[in-house]
Every structure is written in C-alpha cells, then in structure tokens.
C-alpha cells in the first residue's frame, strides 16, 4: 500500500501526518479517542492547560494499553500451555493407536 498525507486536529492543533493508507482508519479513530479524552478531562477536572490535559490523557491511554498488553500476554501463555497439553495428548493417542495395530 502507498503512503497518504492526512491532516488531524488534536487539542486544537493541526498536524499533517504521512501514514500508510491502510492505517488511516486507525489513526482517525485514535485522534477521535484522544480528543474525546481531552474533552472529558477538561470537563470533569476543570483542567484548562492543554499540556497538562495531554499529559493526563497520555498517561491514561498508555496505562490502559499496558494493562491490556499484560492481560493478552497472560492469555497467550495460558493458550500455549493448553496447546502443549493437546499436542502431548495427540502424540500419546497416536502411540496408543500404533501399539494396538501391532
């Protein structure tokens, strides 16, 4: 895919980004989420300084991402153990079949 140039507005600032065309939808969703969180922080906490708001939004989003990553890693680890057990059971089953055929 080719690169595209998109303009996004975050916290009142306009930014031009060069991204892969297949990432455009994700980038726009991220911009929407960031702006939504900025509005929430301004409304709920009365924070007006854009730098402070951006720092709070970044902290919230990154901590959420870290939590989800940790959960995904735990789930992947569990899945690997289950697959190893299944593989071992299949090997044992194959061995049992071979023994009965002899």
Protein Blocks (a to p, Z undefined) as FASTA:
>chain_A
ZZddddddeehiacdddddfklmmmmmmmmmmmmmmmmmmmmmnopablklmmmmmmmmm
mmmmmmmmmmmmmmmmmmmmmmmmmmmmmmmmmmmmmmmmZZ
